[in-house]
Structure formats: C-alpha cells, structure tokens
C-alpha cells in the first residue's frame, strides 16, 4: 500500500534539489560544507532537522544536481502554503538560493524512501535498545579519527511482507591496515536460517546476507536469542563467488556471541582494546 499523506509518521523527509545542466555553480561548488552550518541552524529554528547534502552527483545524462534533505515533524509537514508545500520549506529554499547562481531548475519533493527508512530505523533502534545501549555506552568513548562525528546507525535493509531486516553499526576508527576504510562494529542476533520453519522468518535465507551476519528483525522474535557482534577488515569473496578479486587480498573477521548483551558488550570492548590499542590512548592530532 502506498502512503499518500504520511499523517501517521512522526517525521517526514523532504528533498530540495536543483539541477545545473550548464554547470553554472562550477566544477566543485562545495555546497555541502558551505551550507551545512546554516541549514542545520535554520532547520532547528523551524522545528525541523537537517539531514544531509549531495553536491557531487549527476543524472544518467550527466546533468549535475545538488540536493538537501530535511526531516519535518508531522505538525510541520501538515502546515502547507498555497502551492501545497510545507511552510517550513520556503525559508530553507530562500537561504539556498543565496548560495546558488541564478537559472537553476528547482524540484522539491517528499522523499518516500527516506521517510520509510527513517521510521523503520527508529522503530528498530527502540525495539533493540537492550542490545544497542550497552555497546554505545562502552564503545562510543573509544572512537577515533572522525568516527565520533558519525552517529551509530540502526538501518532497515530489507522490507519483506510482515518482516523488516536490518543492522546496527557503530563506526570505531580508521582501519590502520586499509586506507580510507572504517572499522565498524555490527551487533544483532545470531541467526541460523535452517532453524526457522514458519514464515516470515523462513525467508531469511533469501535476503542476501552472509551467514551469521548480525541482524535485527521487526517484529522482534519472541524466543530468547543469542546476541552477536562482528568486525571485518580487508577483502572477502563477494556473494556468489569463492575467491576474492585481488590475488593477494587478506581479510580478517572477529565475531563474538553471548546470551547477555551486557556481557557481550564488555567482552567485545575488552578485545577491541587489545586488537587496536591506539583506541585507549590520547588521540593524535
């Protein structure tokens, strides 16, 4: 069923986009960096939340576009101007026009996908607070090298009939052995697909996740579960292959399980400090 008015959603995501076929903004407009602070503050004044900006992408015909995403609470989403747009959108667009050249094509739309995504992620985070909170308390003080600027994320990846499947990820630091790669801790439930006999869980094996990847489910399984945490580094064969692309590739994986989330978080934290001792010392400038 396609939702039209989103009146039952706590937050609704709107997308403000401009297309620049003549590249009037130049080759590197740097709009993300230039507008982030003001958009964050202005959105907050309007009772909204600024999410993100893309200033380096283009359509298939190579037309560049720049887009900003803002989350509106249900009350602001329902307050419309004469054009049918939320009243909060106009001040945001007015500011953005001061940062852009004239002659660009505007397109302002409700982002259905990100609205669903945000609602699902919030629900998943709440359903597994007993698992997620101990990891946040233990690991967030250890984050380094910009990872502390990245919010831990509960995200729905698969939307099945009567079943949502997702993950919780916490960025820890840069991988010292692989430039430009993050070390990410993923936590969830330990899953054995062949043990599920009844739908919708029986379809788990068709959702493209690797075996024993920590996963979260909505609705949450009623039976007691074993929790697991996993960190991978380097290269592994892709799904459907038995060999990595690079002949000299090395991949490592660390995985932990426990029936108690506090015990699991404590053990993972202990081992992480041994595996990456730089996380326990002062951060280098």
PLY file of the C-alpha trace (Angstrom):
ply
format ascii 1.0
element vertex 285
property float x
property float y
property float z
element edge 284
property int vertex1
property int vertex2
end_header
0.00 0.00 0.00
1.34 3.44 -0.93
1.09 6.06 1.80
-0.06 9.45 0.48
-0.33 11.86 3.39
2.09 10.32 5.93
-0.11 11.62 8.74
0.79 8.65 10.93
4.55 9.23 10.58
6.35 11.10 13.33
8.85 12.55 10.82
8.62 13.13 7.07
11.69 13.68 4.88
11.67 16.36 2.18
14.22 16.78 -0.60
15.22 20.16 -2.04
17.03 19.71 -5.35
18.45 21.99 -8.02
19.65 20.82 -11.42
22.59 22.55 -13.08
22.86 21.36 -16.72
25.12 24.31 -17.66
27.36 23.79 -14.60
26.81 27.37 -13.50
27.91 26.51 -9.97
31.34 25.43 -11.22
33.21 22.16 -11.10
33.47 21.97 -7.30
30.70 24.02 -5.69
31.43 22.67 -2.18
27.80 23.24 -1.22
27.76 20.56 1.44
30.45 22.23 3.50
29.28 25.79 2.79
25.62 25.26 3.71
25.81 22.68 6.50
26.04 25.02 9.48
23.33 27.46 8.35
20.98 24.71 7.17
21.37 22.91 10.50
20.65 26.05 12.49
17.81 27.26 10.27
16.11 23.87 10.22
16.29 23.73 14.02
14.69 27.18 14.29
11.85 25.89 12.12
11.39 22.84 14.35
12.95 20.53 11.77
16.16 18.50 11.43
18.68 18.96 8.64
19.99 15.62 7.44
22.46 15.89 4.57
23.52 17.31 1.22
24.81 15.81 -2.03
26.78 18.22 -4.22
28.82 15.89 -6.44
26.31 13.65 -8.23
24.68 13.71 -11.66
21.90 12.03 -13.64
22.49 9.47 -16.37
22.60 12.26 -18.95
25.45 13.84 -16.91
23.33 16.72 -15.66
24.75 17.72 -12.25
22.35 18.16 -9.37
22.62 19.34 -5.78
20.19 18.10 -3.15
19.44 18.73 0.52
17.32 16.55 2.81
15.38 17.88 5.80
13.19 15.98 8.26
9.93 17.68 9.22
7.84 16.67 12.22
4.30 15.65 11.38
2.88 19.01 12.52
5.16 21.00 10.20
4.59 18.57 7.34
0.86 19.28 7.64
1.18 23.10 7.54
1.03 23.89 3.82
1.40 27.02 1.73
-0.71 27.92 -1.32
1.47 25.68 -3.51
0.92 22.63 -1.31
4.42 22.66 0.18
5.13 22.70 3.93
5.60 26.26 5.19
9.00 25.34 6.64
10.39 24.65 3.17
10.26 28.26 1.93
12.87 29.73 4.34
15.21 26.84 3.59
14.88 27.33 -0.15
15.28 31.09 0.23
18.60 30.61 2.03
19.84 28.09 -0.53
19.13 30.50 -3.38
21.68 32.88 -1.84
24.32 30.15 -2.22
23.49 29.25 -5.83
23.70 31.01 -9.18
20.52 32.11 -10.96
18.99 30.00 -13.68
18.88 26.61 -11.96
15.87 24.31 -12.02
14.30 23.60 -8.63
12.48 20.41 -7.66
11.09 20.00 -4.15
9.54 16.64 -3.30
8.60 14.41 -0.40
11.18 11.62 -0.21
9.07 8.49 0.30
12.01 6.11 0.57
13.92 8.05 3.22
10.73 8.69 5.19
10.08 4.95 5.35
13.76 4.33 6.07
13.86 6.75 8.99
10.65 5.41 10.53
11.86 1.82 10.25
15.25 2.65 11.70
13.75 4.49 14.69
11.45 1.55 15.38
14.31 -0.92 15.11
16.53 1.13 17.42
13.78 1.25 20.04
13.00 -2.47 19.79
16.62 -3.44 20.47
17.63 -0.80 23.00
18.60 -3.53 25.47
21.22 -4.75 22.98
22.34 -1.45 21.46
22.65 0.73 24.57
25.41 -1.34 26.26
27.54 -1.11 23.10
27.01 2.63 22.78
27.99 3.18 26.41
31.11 1.01 26.10
32.39 1.88 22.61
31.46 5.47 21.86
34.17 6.88 24.18
36.79 4.88 22.22
36.00 6.30 18.77
38.81 8.00 16.89
39.79 9.68 13.63
36.44 11.23 12.81
34.33 8.23 13.76
32.95 10.29 16.65
31.27 12.53 14.06
29.31 9.58 12.63
26.15 8.66 14.50
25.69 4.95 15.23
23.06 3.65 12.85
20.16 1.24 13.08
19.05 0.74 9.48
16.43 -1.37 7.75
17.91 -3.01 4.64
15.16 -5.44 3.67
11.46 -4.75 3.67
9.61 -8.05 3.40
5.97 -8.89 3.93
5.42 -8.72 7.70
9.19 -8.67 8.28
11.87 -5.97 8.37
15.54 -6.97 8.46
18.30 -4.57 9.42
21.56 -3.98 11.21
23.08 -1.77 13.87
26.51 -0.34 13.06
28.91 1.73 15.15
31.92 3.32 13.46
35.03 2.92 15.61
38.12 4.23 13.76
40.06 4.09 10.52
41.43 0.68 9.64
45.20 1.01 10.17
45.86 -1.69 7.56
43.49 -0.40 4.85
43.46 3.33 4.00
40.08 5.06 3.72
38.25 2.11 5.30
36.38 2.27 8.60
36.45 -0.35 11.31
32.76 -0.85 12.09
31.20 -2.88 14.90
27.94 -4.55 13.86
25.67 -6.07 16.51
22.49 -8.10 16.25
21.02 -11.55 16.69
22.81 -14.78 15.86
20.80 -16.44 13.11
20.62 -19.97 11.79
18.24 -19.81 8.80
17.63 -23.54 8.67
16.16 -23.44 12.18
13.24 -21.26 11.08
10.27 -23.30 9.94
7.49 -20.74 9.68
7.08 -17.60 7.58
8.18 -14.86 7.58
11.46 -15.86 9.23
11.82 -18.84 6.90
12.63 -16.43 4.09
15.79 -15.23 5.83
18.00 -17.28 3.55
16.75 -15.33 0.54
17.61 -11.86 1.90
21.22 -11.80 0.63
23.00 -11.53 3.97
26.13 -13.58 4.61
25.80 -16.46 7.12
25.88 -15.37 10.76
25.88 -11.67 9.93
24.44 -9.88 13.00
20.86 -9.00 12.08
17.88 -7.27 13.67
14.27 -8.21 12.92
10.95 -6.45 13.24
8.83 -7.78 14.70
11.44 -8.96 17.17
11.46 -12.75 17.64
9.67 -13.65 20.84
12.02 -16.50 21.82
15.24 -15.90 23.81
18.11 -15.18 21.42
21.88 -15.27 21.33
23.40 -11.89 20.58
26.43 -11.43 18.37
28.90 -8.71 17.37
31.18 -8.74 14.36
34.05 -6.70 12.90
35.55 -7.38 9.48
38.63 -5.92 7.84
40.10 -6.38 4.38
38.61 -8.29 1.46
36.33 -11.30 1.35
34.78 -13.10 -1.63
31.59 -11.48 -2.78
28.24 -13.24 -2.61
28.13 -15.97 -5.25
31.90 -16.25 -5.62
34.53 -18.37 -3.89
37.58 -16.17 -4.46
38.49 -12.56 -3.77
39.14 -10.28 -6.70
42.72 -9.47 -5.69
45.03 -12.49 -5.60
46.93 -11.17 -2.55
43.87 -9.99 -0.62
43.75 -10.71 3.11
40.58 -10.50 5.14
40.10 -10.81 8.88
36.91 -11.22 10.87
36.27 -11.09 14.60
32.97 -12.33 15.99
31.60 -12.72 19.48
28.43 -14.27 20.88
26.70 -14.21 24.27
23.20 -14.64 25.63
23.51 -11.44 27.70
24.02 -8.11 25.91
25.96 -6.51 28.78
28.34 -9.47 28.93
28.78 -9.33 25.17
29.50 -5.60 25.13
32.02 -5.96 27.94
33.91 -8.77 26.20
33.91 -7.04 22.82
35.22 -3.83 24.38
37.97 -5.75 26.19
39.11 -7.47 22.98
38.91 -4.32 20.87
41.32 -2.57 23.21
43.78 -5.41 22.69
43.30 -5.55 18.92
43.57 -1.78 18.45
45.49 -0.40 21.44
45.60 3.07 19.86
41.98 3.47 20.90
42.92 3.56 24.58
45.49 6.35 24.35
45.18 10.05 23.60
44.07 10.81 20.05
46.77 12.10 17.77
46.21 15.47 16.15
0 1
1 2
2 3
3 4
4 5
5 6
6 7
7 8
8 9
9 10
10 11
11 12
12 13
13 14
14 15
15 16
16 17
17 18
18 19
19 20
20 21
21 22
22 23
23 24
24 25
25 26
26 27
27 28
28 29
29 30
30 31
31 32
32 33
33 34
34 35
35 36
36 37
37 38
38 39
39 40
40 41
41 42
42 43
43 44
44 45
45 46
46 47
47 48
48 49
49 50
50 51
51 52
52 53
53 54
54 55
55 56
56 57
57 58
58 59
59 60
60 61
61 62
62 63
63 64
64 65
65 66
66 67
67 68
68 69
69 70
70 71
71 72
72 73
73 74
74 75
75 76
76 77
77 78
78 79
79 80
80 81
81 82
82 83
83 84
84 85
85 86
86 87
87 88
88 89
89 90
90 91
91 92
92 93
93 94
94 95
95 96
96 97
97 98
98 99
99 100
100 101
101 102
102 103
103 104
104 105
105 106
106 107
107 108
108 109
109 110
110 111
111 112
112 113
113 114
114 115
115 116
116 117
117 118
118 119
119 120
120 121
121 122
122 123
123 124
124 125
125 126
126 127
127 128
128 129
129 130
130 131
131 132
132 133
133 134
134 135
135 136
136 137
137 138
138 139
139 140
140 141
141 142
142 143
143 144
144 145
145 146
146 147
147 148
148 149
149 150
150 151
151 152
152 153
153 154
154 155
155 156
156 157
157 158
158 159
159 160
160 161
161 162
162 163
163 164
164 165
165 166
166 167
167 168
168 169
169 170
170 171
171 172
172 173
173 174
174 175
175 176
176 177
177 178
178 179
179 180
180 181
181 182
182 183
183 184
184 185
185 186
186 187
187 188
188 189
189 190
190 191
191 192
192 193
193 194
194 195
195 196
196 197
197 198
198 199
199 200
200 201
201 202
202 203
203 204
204 205
205 206
206 207
207 208
208 209
209 210
210 211
211 212
212 213
213 214
214 215
215 216
216 217
217 218
218 219
219 220
220 221
221 222
222 223
223 224
224 225
225 226
226 227
227 228
228 229
229 230
230 231
231 232
232 233
233 234
234 235
235 236
236 237
237 238
238 239
239 240
240 241
241 242
242 243
243 244
244 245
245 246
246 247
247 248
248 249
249 250
250 251
251 252
252 253
253 254
254 255
255 256
256 257
257 258
258 259
259 260
260 261
261 262
262 263
263 264
264 265
265 266
266 267
267 268
268 269
269 270
270 271
271 272
272 273
273 274
274 275
275 276
276 277
277 278
278 279
279 280
280 281
281 282
282 283
283 284
